[in-house]
Amino acid sequence: MSLITVEHVARIEGHGTISVELDGSIVKDVRMDIVEPARFFEPMIVGRRFDEISLITSRICGICSPTHTVTSLKAIEDAMNIPVSERTELFRKLLVYGSFLQNHATHLYIFSAPDYVGLPSVFPLAETHPDVFQRALKIKKAGNELCTLVGGRPVHPVTAVMGGFSQEPDPRELEVFRDRLADLVDDAVATAQMFDSFEVPEFSSSGDMLALVEDDGYAVYDGDTAALEAGWRRPVAEYRAFITEEVFAHSNAKHSTSGGRSFMTGAIARVNLSRDMLMPRAAEVLASLNVRVVEKNTFLNNVCQAVELIDACERCTMYCDRLLDEGGTSVPVEFEIKAGSGVGATEAPRGTVYHSYSIGDDGFVTGGDIITPTAQNLGNLEADMRAFAPTIADLPYEEFILGMEKLVRAYDLCLSCSVH
């Protein structure tokens, strides 16, 4: 018996180690050892006032912070039965999509692309292909600045509050940004075409795929949870009934299953479940790519992320038009503090985020539960690793390690979030 380890896998968020157990040349087991220390956000929020929670939970992630902010607000509003205006929802969607733009650009160009062009990092790419590098920075910068425009700063938004927004962007700034987003569509299309051109292994994940869905749109802000292969659709308020978390000795993060099966959440799950809801240019480009109508190849999650970049640019352009033309208000609604329990779910770039809280009559939180995308994906990642490793076990050592790292990076993990 022998053990191959890749400590602190590069180009992912946080720290994790790949461990491969071999009996001669036969792969016996593969693990993703999560070595990040637990951070205890769930007990941290107990005893805090309801209006502090979104500011605290946004610190779970520096990239998905807009999503955690919005999801937290939705859960508390659900607990206290606080309605919000359509204008507030539009601004919240812009905020979430800002994190999509900046995260997908970072992951695709800086974390994943070097794997497919034979480079150790993005820095040589900046010298050999400066146009590609500048495209990455352009998309990421737009995402950061969209979060700033709507949320007050690029990370940990401050203007999104209970029942609305404390401040709106100036209409002239919103108009300028709308035009900028429209111009960004071609860069997003080039991104999708570039990633589609990369050769990926033939592989099919054995797990299911879960994501939010809604009847009249590509769900990122609201909707039910749907399972691709199991074929069910259930309200997010029931998430504890269809997601089970387990603790494993080799990981500081929990693993999730649904109906006894591991599952994947994220861009590939969303595209599989909601491809008919994509914006026109995104749908057109997707139809031209090497992505099947039901796609189970984990490696193509990156291509689906690129398709979502196109959709995000088109959709946010439309949202800006509506905000400029339709009027309304995002001023926080008046509400009464009362006891209750509530659930919120939103799509982060890496997959669905669930928050639930119980609140007492005094407005202080008495209990909380959060499930992040990576905590849902880890079980399926390990299942994929165990299935994929034997198919490349005969490759030279360096190529074997690169193959395993490619699979890990296809998931766009955030290991710091997974140990929230």
C-alpha positions in Angstrom: 0.0 0.0 0.0 1.1 3.6 -0.7 -0.3 7.0 -0.3 -0.1 9.9 -2.7 -0.9 13.3 -1.3 -1.2 16.8 -2.8 -1.2 19.1 0.1 -2.9 22.5 -0.1 -4.2 22.1 -3.6 -3.4 25.3 -5.6 -5.8 27.6 -7.3 -8.8 26.9 -5.1 -10.3 29.0 -2.3 -9.0 27.7 1.0 -6.9 24.8 2.0 -7.5 21.1 1.2 -5.4 18.0 0.5 -6.0 15.3 -2.1 -5.2 11.8 -0.7 -5.0 8.8 -3.0 -4.5 5.3 -1.5 -2.9 2.8 -3.8 -2.4 -1.0 -3.6 0.3 -1.4 -6.2 -1.2 0.4 -9.2 -4.8 -0.1 -8.1 -6.6 2.9 -6.7 -8.2 1.8 -3.4 -9.6 5.2 -2.1 -9.5 8.9 -2.8 -10.3 11.7 -0.3 -10.5 15.4 -0.3 -9.2 16.2 3.2 -10.5 19.6 4.3 -7.9 21.0 6.7 -9.4 24.5 7.2 -10.4 25.0 10.9 -14.1 25.3 11.7 -15.3 28.9 12.0 -18.6 28.5 13.9 -20.8 31.1 12.2 -24.0 29.3 13.2 -23.4 29.6 17.0 -21.8 33.0 16.5 -25.2 34.5 15.4 -27.1 33.1 18.3 -27.9 36.0 20.8 -27.4 38.7 18.1 -30.0 41.1 17.0 -31.8 40.3 13.7 -30.4 43.4 11.9 -26.8 42.3 12.6 -27.1 38.9 11.1 -26.6 39.7 7.4 -23.5 41.8 8.2 -22.1 38.8 10.2 -22.9 36.0 7.7 -21.6 38.0 4.7 -18.2 37.4 6.3 -18.5 33.7 5.5 -17.1 34.5 2.1 -15.3 37.4 0.5 -16.5 36.5 -3.0 -20.0 35.2 -2.3 -20.7 37.9 0.4 -23.5 39.5 -1.6 -25.3 36.2 -1.9 -24.9 35.5 1.9 -26.1 39.0 2.6 -29.2 38.6 0.4 -30.0 35.1 1.6 -29.7 36.1 5.2 -32.0 39.0 4.7 -34.5 36.8 3.0 -34.5 34.3 5.8 -35.1 37.0 8.5 -37.8 38.6 6.4 -39.5 35.2 6.0 -39.3 34.7 9.8 -40.9 38.1 10.5 -43.2 38.1 7.4 -41.7 41.3 5.9 -42.6 41.9 2.3 -40.2 43.7 -0.1 -40.9 45.7 -3.3 -40.2 44.5 -6.8 -37.6 47.2 -7.1 -35.8 45.9 -4.0 -35.7 42.4 -5.6 -34.2 43.8 -8.8 -31.4 45.5 -7.0 -30.8 42.4 -5.0 -30.5 40.4 -8.2 -28.0 42.8 -9.5 -26.0 42.4 -6.3 -26.0 38.6 -6.7 -25.0 38.8 -10.3 -22.2 41.1 -9.5 -20.7 38.3 -7.5 -21.3 35.9 -10.4 -19.3 38.1 -12.8 -16.4 38.6 -10.5 -16.3 35.0 -9.2 -16.7 33.2 -12.6 -14.1 35.5 -14.2 -11.6 34.7 -11.3 -12.3 31.0 -11.3 -12.2 30.5 -15.1 -9.2 32.6 -16.0 -7.0 32.5 -12.9 -7.8 29.2 -11.4 -8.9 26.9 -14.3 -7.4 28.2 -17.6 -3.8 27.5 -16.7 -4.6 23.8 -16.4 -5.6 23.7 -20.1 -2.8 25.8 -21.6 0.1 24.0 -19.9 0.9 26.9 -17.5 1.5 26.8 -13.7 -0.4 30.0 -13.1 -2.1 32.9 -14.8 1.0 35.1 -14.7 2.7 33.6 -17.8 -0.6 33.9 -19.5 -0.5 37.7 -19.0 2.8 37.7 -21.0 1.9 35.2 -23.7 -1.8 36.2 -24.2 -2.3 39.7 -22.8 -5.6 40.1 -24.6 -7.0 37.1 -22.8 -5.6 38.4 -19.5 -7.1 41.8 -20.0 -10.5 40.2 -20.8 -10.4 38.4 -17.5 -9.6 41.6 -15.6 -12.4 43.5 -17.5 -15.1 41.0 -16.5 -13.9 40.7 -12.9 -13.7 44.5 -12.6 -17.2 44.9 -13.9 -18.4 42.4 -11.2 -16.6 44.2 -8.4 -18.0 47.6 -9.6 -21.5 46.3 -9.9 -21.4 45.1 -6.3 -20.0 48.5 -5.3 -22.7 50.4 -7.3 -25.5 48.5 -5.7 -24.1 47.3 -2.4 -21.9 50.2 -1.4 -18.6 48.3 -1.7 -17.2 45.3 -3.6 -17.4 42.9 -0.7 -19.7 42.7 2.4 -22.5 45.0 1.1 -23.7 47.7 3.4 -26.7 49.2 1.5 -28.8 46.0 1.4 -30.9 46.1 4.6 -34.0 44.6 6.1 -37.0 45.3 3.8 -35.1 47.3 1.1 -32.0 49.4 0.5 -30.6 52.3 2.5 -29.4 53.9 -0.7 -29.9 53.5 -4.4 -27.4 54.2 -7.2 -27.7 57.5 -9.1 -29.8 56.9 -12.2 -27.0 58.3 -14.4 -24.5 55.8 -13.0 -27.0 53.0 -13.5 -27.5 54.0 -17.1 -23.7 54.1 -17.8 -23.3 50.7 -16.2 -26.2 49.3 -18.2 -24.3 50.2 -21.4 -21.1 48.8 -20.0 -22.8 45.4 -19.3 -24.2 45.3 -22.8 -20.7 45.8 -24.2 -19.4 43.0 -22.0 -21.5 40.3 -23.7 -19.0 39.8 -26.5 -16.2 39.3 -23.9 -18.4 36.7 -22.1 -19.1 34.9 -25.5 -15.3 34.8 -26.2 -14.8 33.3 -22.7 -17.4 30.5 -23.4 -15.9 29.7 -26.8 -12.4 29.6 -25.3 -13.3 27.1 -22.6 -15.4 25.0 -25.1 -12.2 24.7 -27.2 -10.3 23.0 -24.3 -10.1 19.3 -24.4 -11.7 17.6 -21.3 -11.8 14.0 -20.3 -14.9 11.9 -21.1 -16.4 11.5 -17.7 -19.9 11.3 -16.1 -20.7 12.1 -12.5 -22.8 9.5 -10.7 -24.5 12.1 -8.4 -27.7 14.0 -8.9 -27.8 17.8 -9.6 -29.7 20.3 -7.4 -30.4 24.0 -8.1 -33.1 26.6 -7.7 -35.7 26.7 -10.4 -38.7 29.0 -11.2 -41.4 29.0 -13.9 -40.5 32.3 -15.5 -36.8 32.9 -15.3 -33.3 31.6 -14.6 -33.4 31.2 -10.9 -30.7 32.9 -8.8 -32.7 35.0 -6.3 -35.8 32.9 -5.7 -37.6 29.7 -6.6 -37.9 26.1 -5.4 -35.2 23.5 -5.2 -35.3 20.9 -8.0 -33.3 17.6 -8.5 -32.4 16.8 -12.1 -32.5 13.0 -12.0 -34.7 12.4 -9.1 -37.3 14.6 -10.8 -38.7 16.4 -7.8 -39.3 20.0 -7.0 -39.8 21.2 -3.5 -40.0 24.5 -1.6 -36.7 25.7 -0.1 -38.4 25.9 3.3 -38.3 22.1 3.3 -34.5 21.9 2.6 -33.8 20.0 5.8 -36.1 17.2 4.5 -34.2 16.7 1.3 -30.6 17.6 2.3 -28.8 15.5 4.9 -25.4 16.6 6.4 -22.9 14.1 7.7 -19.6 14.5 9.5 -16.4 12.6 8.4 -13.2 12.1 10.3 -11.0 13.2 7.4 -12.8 16.5 6.8 -13.5 19.6 8.9 -16.4 20.2 6.5 -19.7 18.3 6.5 -20.8 16.3 3.4 -24.3 16.5 2.0 -26.6 13.9 0.4 -30.1 14.0 -0.9 -32.2 10.8 -0.8 -29.0 8.9 0.1 -27.2 10.1 -3.0 -24.4 12.7 -3.4 -25.2 15.6 -5.6 -23.6 18.6 -7.3 -24.8 22.2 -7.2 -23.5 25.1 -9.2 -23.4 26.3 -12.8 -23.8 22.9 -14.5 -26.8 22.0 -12.3 -28.4 25.4 -13.1 -27.8 25.1 -16.8 -29.2 21.5 -16.8 -32.3 22.5 -14.9 -33.0 26.0 -16.4 -31.3 26.1 -19.8 -34.7 27.0 -21.4 -34.7 30.2 -19.2 -31.4 31.5 -20.5 -31.3 34.9 -22.1 -31.2 34.8 -26.0 -27.5 35.3 -26.7 -26.6 32.9 -23.9 -29.0 30.3 -25.2 -27.7 30.7 -28.7 -24.1 30.2 -27.6 -24.9 27.3 -25.4 -26.6 25.5 -28.4 -23.3 25.9 -30.3 -21.1 24.4 -27.6 -20.1 20.8 -26.8 -22.6 20.7 -23.9 -25.4 18.1 -24.0 -29.0 18.9 -23.2 -28.5 16.8 -20.0 -24.8 17.2 -19.2 -23.2 15.1 -16.5 -19.5 15.7 -17.3 -18.2 17.5 -14.2 -15.4 19.1 -16.2 -17.9 21.1 -18.3 -19.0 23.0 -15.2 -16.4 25.6 -16.3 -18.1 25.9 -19.7 -21.5 26.4 -18.0 -20.0 29.1 -15.8 -18.9 30.9 -19.0 -22.4 30.6 -20.4 -23.7 32.1 -17.2 -21.4 35.1 -17.7 -23.2 35.8 -21.0 -26.6 35.4 -19.4 -25.6 37.6 -16.5 -24.5 40.5 -18.8 -27.7 40.2 -20.8 -30.0 39.9 -17.8 -28.4 42.7 -15.8 -28.7 45.0 -18.8 -32.5 44.2 -18.8 -32.7 44.7 -15.0 -31.0 48.1 -15.3 -33.5 49.1 -18.0 -36.4 48.1 -15.8 -35.0 50.0 -12.8 -34.6 53.1 -15.0 -38.0 52.9 -16.6 -40.4 51.4 -14.1 -39.9 53.6 -11.0 -41.1 52.3 -7.7 -39.1 52.4 -4.4 -36.5 50.3 -2.6 -36.9 52.3 0.6 -37.0 49.8 3.5 -40.5 48.9 4.5 -41.8 49.4 8.0 -42.2 46.3 10.0 -42.9 45.0 13.4 -40.3 42.8 15.3 -41.9 39.5 16.2 -40.9 35.9 16.9 -40.7 33.5 14.1 -38.7 31.1 12.0 -37.7 31.6 8.4 -35.7 30.2 5.5 -34.0 31.8 2.6 -32.2 30.3 -0.4 -30.3 32.0 -3.2 -27.8 30.8 -5.9 -24.2 31.8 -5.2 -21.7 31.4 -8.1 -20.7 28.0 -6.7 -24.3 26.8 -6.0 -27.3 27.1 -3.8 -27.0 28.7 -0.3 -29.5 28.0 2.4 -30.0 30.1 5.6 -32.6 29.6 8.3 -33.1 31.4 11.6 -35.3 31.3 14.6 -36.0 34.7 16.2 -37.5 35.5 19.6 -40.0 38.2 20.5 -37.2 40.6 21.4 -35.7 40.3 17.9 -32.6 38.3 19.0 -31.7 35.1 17.1 -32.2 31.9 19.1 -30.9 29.4 16.4 -29.5 29.3 12.9 -28.5 26.9 10.2 -26.5 27.6 7.0 -25.5 25.2 4.2 -23.0 26.5 1.7 -22.4 25.2 -1.9 -19.1 23.6 -1.2 -20.5 21.7 1.8 -23.0 20.3 -0.6 -20.5 19.5 -3.3 -17.8 17.7 -1.3 -19.5 14.3 -1.1 -20.0 14.3 -4.9 -16.5 15.5 -5.5 -15.1 12.6 -3.6 -17.3 10.2 -5.5 -16.1 11.7 -8.8 -12.5 11.5 -7.6 -12.9 7.8 -6.8 -14.5 7.1 -10.2 -12.0 9.2 -12.1 -8.7 8.3 -10.5 -8.6 4.7 -11.9 -9.1 6.0 -15.4 -5.9 8.0 -15.3 -3.9 5.8 -12.9 -1.5 4.6 -15.7 -0.4 8.1 -16.5 2.9 9.4 -15.3 2.9 10.8 -11.8 2.8 14.5 -12.8 0.0 14.0 -15.3 -2.0 11.9 -12.8 -1.8 14.7 -10.2 -2.7 17.4 -12.8 -5.8 15.3 -13.8 -7.0 15.0 -10.2 -6.4 18.8 -9.6 -8.4 19.6 -12.8 -11.3 17.7 -11.4 -11.1 19.5 -8.1 -10.8 22.9 -9.7 -13.8 22.1 -12.0 -16.0 22.3 -8.9 -15.0 25.9 -8.1 -14.6 25.0 -4.4 -14.6 27.5 -1.5 -13.1 25.5 1.4 -13.2 28.4 3.8 -17.0 28.6 3.2 -17.3 24.8 3.7 -16.2 25.0 7.3 -18.4 28.0 8.1 
